[in-house]
Amino acid sequence: MSAIVWIAAGSLAAWLWLLLCQGLFWRTDIRLPARTDPDDWPSVCVVVPARDEAAVLPASLPSLLAQDYPGRAEVFLVDDGSSDGTGELARELARTHGGLPLTVDSPGEPPEGWTGKLWAVRHGIRLARARTPEFLLLTDADIAHAPDSLRELVAAARTGDFDVVSQMARLRVESVWERLVVPAFVYFFAQLYPFRRIAVKGSRTAAAAGGCVLLRTDATERARIPDAIRHAVIDDVALARAVKKSGGHIWLGLADRVDSVRPYPRLHDLWRMVSRSAYAQLRHNPLLLAGTVAGLAVVYLVPPVALAVGLAAGNMWAATAGGLAWLLMTVTYVPMLRYYRQRLWLAPLLPVTAFLYLLMTVDSAVQHYRGRGAAWKGRTYTRPDTALDES
């Protein structure tokens, strides 16, 4: 058998394994778990780190202030050195819309060894602890919440005795590039961190989605959040790992009514979103980079190439293996496209998107070795143990 047949067969075997043995990652039915309203609603403090977010705050902050929550709740927006009037705009929105009490404060520039976002989160948690809340909601400044979002999160945490309940906000998909790249971003994330395994106590899989994380306050103390993860730039995954390692019970799923309002209209915008953290996800390890590039090529690029080469050369073994692998890839991508309400003809284009992600990952490594690190809103993180999620 020729090399192309063996490679195509390897790709098909990889897809069969992913389909059957990777926690049903391709399914999109992991939503908030069964829940009942508690007899007494605990107090909650909402912490919003914000750096130069004036463009998105009018579409997001009012949704937090308007939360229909039966217990005591308060919002703390931490202005992380903004230069666009983020703090004053937040105060004006609170004066205009009313709702939950809002405190706006600033922690100053982060000391060495801290990422800016986590330094802001630390300051927000310190302010919140004065209110002795049972829960903290950590949410990004670009996230819009349905009016019942907070009460549903708290009910789920109380009912399931979870220390973390996190929802992956539905990202915006309006531009051509968003439609091509964004659903695949969530698909790849679920492939790395199958949601079904995250909630299993004792499993090693741990992840959260930084845009919406409800966290028990006592869990922050056990896991030393955020001090224990102060270097992390992919802070949501680091937070989930720290809580789970300390014995906490965590849950992550897709959101129905929690949405990101941040636009990524150009390929350049999406490229920055992915490349700023891709190499950090690989722990800045060249061997992991090489393995990832090879894996992406075998899993996502080989199937269409094997089908085309097999048909052109009259090699039916290569064509069949490649075609079946491409079919499995396409079928597993369909549920995510449906979740994002996108046209299903995008499913066979997943190899194109995967190739873009491969290039973004390589570019992330190139930027790292050029000393540029993970750049975001005027800050660059170059520590070898950092990981990024400041979207």
C-alpha positions as CSV (number, residue, x, y, z in Angstrom):
1,M,0.0,0.0,0.0
2,S,1.3,3.5,-0.8
3,A,2.2,6.2,1.7
4,I,-0.9,8.2,0.9
5,V,-3.1,5.2,1.7
6,W,-1.5,4.7,5.1
7,I,-1.7,8.4,5.9
8,A,-5.4,8.5,4.9
9,A,-6.1,5.4,6.9
10,G,-4.4,7.0,9.9
11,S,-6.6,10.1,9.5
12,L,-9.7,8.0,9.3
13,A,-8.7,6.1,12.4
14,A,-8.1,9.4,14.2
15,W,-11.6,10.5,13.3
16,L,-13.2,7.2,14.5
17,W,-11.4,7.7,17.8
18,L,-12.6,11.3,18.1
19,L,-16.1,10.3,17.2
20,L,-16.4,7.5,19.8
21,C,-13.8,8.2,22.5
22,Q,-13.5,11.9,23.0
23,G,-16.4,12.5,25.3
24,L,-19.0,13.1,22.5
25,F,-17.3,16.5,22.1
26,W,-19.2,17.3,18.9
27,R,-22.6,17.3,20.6
28,T,-24.0,20.7,21.6
29,D,-26.7,19.6,24.2
30,I,-24.6,20.5,27.3
31,R,-26.6,23.4,28.6
32,L,-27.3,24.5,32.2
33,P,-27.9,21.4,34.3
34,A,-31.2,20.6,36.0
35,R,-31.9,23.2,38.7
36,T,-34.6,24.3,41.2
37,D,-34.9,27.7,42.9
38,P,-33.3,27.7,46.4
39,D,-35.4,28.6,49.4
40,D,-33.0,31.4,50.2
41,W,-31.2,33.2,47.5
42,P,-27.5,33.8,48.4
43,S,-25.7,37.1,47.9
44,V,-23.7,37.5,44.7
45,C,-21.1,40.0,43.7
46,V,-20.4,40.5,40.0
47,V,-16.8,41.4,39.0
48,V,-16.2,42.9,35.6
49,P,-12.5,43.6,34.6
50,A,-12.5,46.2,31.8
51,R,-9.7,47.8,29.8
52,D,-10.7,50.2,27.0
53,E,-14.2,48.7,26.6
54,A,-16.2,51.9,25.9
55,A,-17.2,50.5,22.5
56,V,-19.0,47.5,23.9
57,L,-20.2,48.6,27.4
58,P,-23.4,50.2,26.2
59,A,-24.5,46.8,24.9
60,S,-23.3,44.7,27.8
61,L,-23.3,46.6,31.2
62,P,-27.0,47.5,31.2
63,S,-27.8,43.8,30.9
64,L,-25.9,43.1,34.2
65,L,-27.5,46.1,36.0
66,A,-30.9,44.8,34.9
67,Q,-30.6,41.3,36.4
68,D,-33.8,40.0,37.9
69,Y,-32.2,38.4,40.9
70,P,-34.3,37.7,44.1
71,G,-31.3,38.0,46.5
72,R,-28.7,40.7,47.2
73,A,-26.4,41.4,44.2
74,E,-23.9,44.1,43.3
75,V,-21.7,44.9,40.4
76,F,-18.0,45.9,40.6
77,L,-16.4,47.1,37.4
78,V,-12.7,47.3,37.6
79,D,-11.3,49.9,35.2
80,D,-7.9,48.4,34.3
81,G,-6.0,51.5,33.1
82,S,-8.4,52.4,30.3
83,S,-7.7,55.4,28.1
84,D,-11.1,55.6,26.4
85,G,-13.2,56.7,29.4
86,T,-14.5,53.2,30.3
87,G,-14.9,54.0,34.0
88,E,-16.9,57.2,33.5
89,L,-19.0,55.6,30.8
90,A,-19.9,52.8,33.2
91,R,-21.0,55.3,35.8
92,E,-23.1,57.2,33.3
93,L,-24.8,53.9,32.2
94,A,-25.6,53.1,35.8
95,R,-27.1,56.6,36.3
96,T,-29.1,56.2,33.1
97,H,-30.3,52.6,33.5
98,G,-30.4,52.1,37.2
99,G,-30.7,48.5,38.5
100,L,-28.1,46.7,40.6
101,P,-25.7,48.9,42.5
102,L,-22.5,49.6,40.6
103,T,-19.0,50.4,42.0
104,V,-16.3,51.5,39.6
105,D,-12.7,51.4,40.8
106,S,-9.2,51.0,39.5
107,P,-6.3,48.9,40.8
108,G,-3.5,50.7,39.1
109,E,-0.9,49.1,36.9
110,P,-0.2,45.4,37.7
111,P,3.0,44.5,39.5
112,E,5.6,42.3,37.8
113,G,4.4,38.7,37.6
114,W,0.7,39.5,37.1
115,T,-1.4,39.7,34.0
116,G,-3.4,42.9,33.8
117,K,-6.8,41.1,33.7
118,L,-6.1,38.9,36.8
119,W,-4.7,41.9,38.7
120,A,-8.0,43.6,38.0
121,V,-10.0,40.5,39.0
122,R,-8.0,40.3,42.2
123,H,-8.9,43.9,43.0
124,G,-12.6,43.3,42.2
125,I,-12.7,40.2,44.4
126,R,-11.0,42.2,47.3
127,L,-13.8,44.8,47.0
128,A,-16.5,42.2,46.8
129,R,-15.3,40.3,49.9
130,A,-16.3,43.2,52.0
131,R,-19.9,42.3,51.2
132,T,-19.3,38.6,52.2
133,P,-21.0,37.1,49.1
134,E,-21.6,33.4,48.8
135,F,-20.9,33.6,45.0
136,L,-18.8,35.7,42.6
137,L,-19.8,36.1,39.0
138,L,-16.7,36.8,36.9
139,T,-17.8,38.1,33.6
140,D,-16.0,40.0,30.8
141,A,-17.0,43.5,29.7
142,D,-18.2,42.4,26.3
143,I,-20.7,39.8,27.6
144,A,-24.5,40.6,27.6
145,H,-26.7,38.5,29.9
146,A,-30.4,37.7,29.7
147,P,-32.4,39.2,32.7
148,D,-32.6,35.8,34.4
149,S,-28.9,34.8,33.7
150,L,-27.7,35.3,37.3
151,R,-30.6,33.5,39.0
152,E,-30.3,30.5,36.6
153,L,-26.5,30.3,37.3
154,V,-27.0,30.4,41.0
155,A,-29.9,27.9,41.0
156,A,-27.7,25.5,38.9
157,A,-24.7,25.9,41.3
158,R,-26.9,25.4,44.4
159,T,-28.8,22.4,42.9
160,G,-25.7,20.6,41.7
161,D,-23.5,21.6,44.5
162,F,-21.0,23.1,42.0
163,D,-18.1,25.3,42.9
164,V,-17.9,26.7,39.4
165,V,-20.7,27.0,36.9
166,S,-19.5,28.5,33.6
167,Q,-21.2,29.1,30.3
168,M,-19.4,29.6,27.0
169,A,-21.0,32.8,25.7
170,R,-22.3,32.6,22.2
171,L,-19.8,34.7,20.1
172,R,-20.9,37.0,17.4
173,V,-21.2,35.5,13.9
174,E,-22.2,38.3,11.4
175,S,-19.3,38.9,9.1
176,V,-18.1,36.4,6.6
177,W,-14.9,35.7,8.6
178,E,-16.8,35.3,11.8
179,R,-19.1,32.7,10.2
180,L,-16.0,30.8,8.9
181,V,-13.9,31.0,12.0
182,V,-16.0,31.5,15.2
183,P,-18.0,28.2,15.3
184,A,-14.8,26.3,14.6
185,F,-13.2,28.0,17.5
186,V,-15.8,26.6,19.9
187,Y,-15.7,23.2,18.1
188,F,-11.9,23.0,18.6
189,F,-12.2,24.1,22.2
190,A,-14.8,21.3,22.9
191,Q,-12.5,18.8,21.2
192,L,-9.7,19.7,23.6
193,Y,-11.9,20.0,26.7
194,P,-15.0,17.7,26.2
195,F,-17.8,19.3,28.3
196,R,-19.1,16.0,29.5
197,R,-15.8,15.1,31.2
198,I,-15.4,18.5,32.9
199,A,-18.3,17.9,35.4
200,V,-17.1,14.4,36.3
201,K,-15.4,14.4,39.7
202,G,-12.0,12.9,39.6
203,S,-11.5,13.4,35.9
204,R,-8.4,15.4,34.7
205,T,-10.4,17.5,32.3
206,A,-10.9,21.0,33.6
207,A,-11.9,24.2,31.8
208,A,-14.1,27.3,32.1
209,A,-15.2,30.1,29.7
210,G,-13.9,33.4,31.0
211,G,-16.8,35.4,29.8
212,C,-19.2,33.8,32.4
213,V,-17.9,32.1,35.5
214,L,-20.0,31.8,38.6
215,L,-17.6,30.8,41.5
216,R,-18.2,30.1,45.1
217,T,-16.3,32.5,47.2
218,D,-14.9,29.9,49.5
219,A,-13.6,28.0,46.5
220,T,-11.5,31.1,45.6
221,E,-9.9,30.8,49.0
222,R,-9.2,27.0,48.8
223,A,-7.8,27.4,45.3
224,R,-6.0,30.7,46.1
225,I,-7.8,32.4,43.2
226,P,-6.5,34.5,41.5
227,D,-3.0,34.6,43.2
228,A,-2.3,31.0,42.3
229,I,-2.8,31.7,38.6
230,R,-1.5,35.3,38.5
231,H,0.8,34.5,35.5
232,A,-1.9,32.9,33.4
233,V,-3.1,34.6,30.3
234,I,-5.5,31.8,29.5
235,D,-7.0,32.5,32.9
236,D,-10.3,30.7,32.5
237,V,-8.7,27.2,32.0
238,A,-6.2,28.0,34.7
239,L,-8.9,28.9,37.1
240,A,-10.9,25.8,36.5
241,R,-7.8,23.6,36.9
242,A,-6.9,25.3,40.2
243,V,-10.5,24.8,41.6
244,K,-10.7,21.2,40.5
245,K,-7.2,20.5,41.8
246,S,-8.3,21.8,45.2
247,G,-11.3,19.4,45.3
248,G,-13.9,21.6,43.7
249,H,-16.8,20.4,41.5
250,I,-17.0,22.4,38.2
251,W,-19.3,22.5,35.2
252,L,-19.0,24.1,31.8
253,G,-21.5,24.2,28.9
254,L,-22.8,26.2,26.1
255,A,-25.0,29.3,26.7
256,D,-28.4,30.0,25.3
257,R,-28.8,33.6,26.5
258,V,-25.3,34.8,27.3
259,D,-23.8,36.5,24.3
260,S,-20.5,38.3,23.4
261,V,-21.1,41.6,21.7
262,R,-17.5,42.1,20.6
263,P,-17.2,42.2,16.8
264,Y,-14.5,40.5,14.8
265,P,-15.3,41.8,11.4
266,R,-12.0,41.2,9.7
267,L,-9.7,38.1,9.4
268,H,-7.0,40.2,11.1
269,D,-9.2,40.6,14.2
270,L,-9.9,36.9,14.5
271,W,-6.2,36.1,13.7
272,R,-5.2,38.3,16.7
273,M,-7.8,36.6,19.0
274,V,-6.4,33.2,18.2
275,S,-2.7,33.8,17.7
276,R,-2.2,35.8,20.9
277,S,-2.8,32.7,23.0
278,A,-2.2,29.6,20.7
279,Y,1.5,29.1,21.6
280,A,0.8,29.7,25.3
281,Q,-1.8,26.9,25.1
282,L,1.2,24.7,24.0
283,R,3.2,25.9,27.0
284,H,5.7,27.5,24.6
285,N,7.1,24.1,23.8
286,P,8.5,23.6,20.3
287,L,7.9,19.8,20.4
288,L,4.2,20.4,21.3
289,L,4.1,22.9,18.5
290,A,5.5,20.4,16.0
291,G,3.1,17.7,17.2
292,T,0.1,20.1,17.0
293,V,1.0,21.2,13.5
294,A,1.4,17.5,12.4
295,G,-1.8,16.6,14.2
296,L,-3.8,19.3,12.5
297,A,-2.5,18.3,9.1
298,V,-3.2,14.6,9.5
299,V,-6.7,15.1,11.1
300,Y,-8.0,18.0,9.1
301,L,-5.9,18.5,5.9
302,V,-5.2,14.9,4.9
303,P,-8.8,13.8,4.2
304,P,-9.6,16.2,1.3
305,V,-6.1,15.9,-0.1
306,A,-6.3,12.1,0.1
307,L,-9.7,12.1,-1.6
308,A,-8.5,14.4,-4.4
309,V,-5.2,12.5,-4.9
310,G,-6.9,9.1,-4.7
311,L,-9.5,10.1,-7.4
312,A,-6.8,11.6,-9.6
313,A,-4.5,8.6,-9.4
314,G,-7.2,6.0,-9.4
315,N,-6.3,4.9,-5.9
316,M,-9.7,3.9,-4.4
317,W,-8.2,3.0,-1.1
318,A,-6.8,6.5,-0.5
319,A,-9.9,8.1,-1.9
320,T,-12.2,6.0,0.3
321,A,-10.3,6.6,3.5
322,G,-9.9,10.3,2.8
323,G,-13.6,10.6,1.8
324,L,-14.8,8.8,4.9
325,A,-12.6,10.9,7.2
326,W,-13.8,14.1,5.6
327,L,-17.4,12.9,6.0
328,L,-17.0,12.2,9.7
329,M,-15.3,15.6,10.1
330,T,-18.2,17.3,8.4
331,V,-20.9,15.4,10.3
332,T,-19.4,16.2,13.7
333,Y,-19.2,19.9,12.8
334,V,-22.9,20.2,11.8
335,P,-24.3,20.5,15.4
336,M,-22.0,23.4,16.1
337,L,-23.1,25.2,13.0
338,R,-26.7,24.6,14.0
339,Y,-26.0,26.0,17.4
340,Y,-24.7,29.1,15.8
341,R,-27.6,29.2,13.3
342,Q,-25.3,29.0,10.3
343,R,-25.8,27.4,6.9
344,L,-24.7,23.8,6.8
345,W,-22.7,24.2,3.6
346,L,-20.0,25.6,5.8
347,A,-19.4,22.2,7.3
348,P,-17.3,20.7,4.5
349,L,-15.1,23.9,4.6
350,L,-13.8,22.9,8.1
351,P,-10.4,21.9,6.6
352,V,-10.0,25.5,5.3
353,T,-10.6,26.9,8.7
354,A,-8.3,24.3,10.3
355,F,-5.6,25.4,7.9
356,L,-6.1,29.0,9.1
357,Y,-5.8,27.9,12.7
358,L,-2.6,26.0,11.9
359,L,-1.2,29.2,10.4
360,M,-2.3,31.2,13.4
361,T,-0.7,28.8,15.8
362,V,2.6,29.0,13.9
363,D,2.4,32.8,13.9
364,S,1.8,32.8,17.6
365,A,5.1,30.9,18.0
366,V,6.9,33.2,15.7
367,Q,5.7,36.3,17.6
368,H,6.8,34.6,20.8
369,Y,10.4,34.0,19.6
370,R,10.6,37.5,18.2
371,G,10.0,38.7,21.8
372,R,6.6,40.2,21.2
373,G,4.8,37.7,23.4
374,A,1.0,37.8,23.8
375,A,-0.1,41.3,23.1
376,W,-3.5,42.7,24.1
377,K,-4.6,46.3,24.5
378,G,-1.2,47.8,24.9
379,R,0.3,45.1,27.1
380,T,2.6,42.3,26.1
381,Y,3.1,39.1,28.2
382,T,6.3,37.3,27.4
383,R,6.7,35.0,30.4
384,P,7.2,31.4,29.3
385,D,4.4,30.1,31.5
386,T,1.7,32.5,30.5
387,A,-1.5,31.7,28.7
388,L,-4.1,34.2,27.3
389,D,-7.7,35.0,27.4
390,E,-8.4,38.7,27.7
391,S,-11.1,38.8,25.1
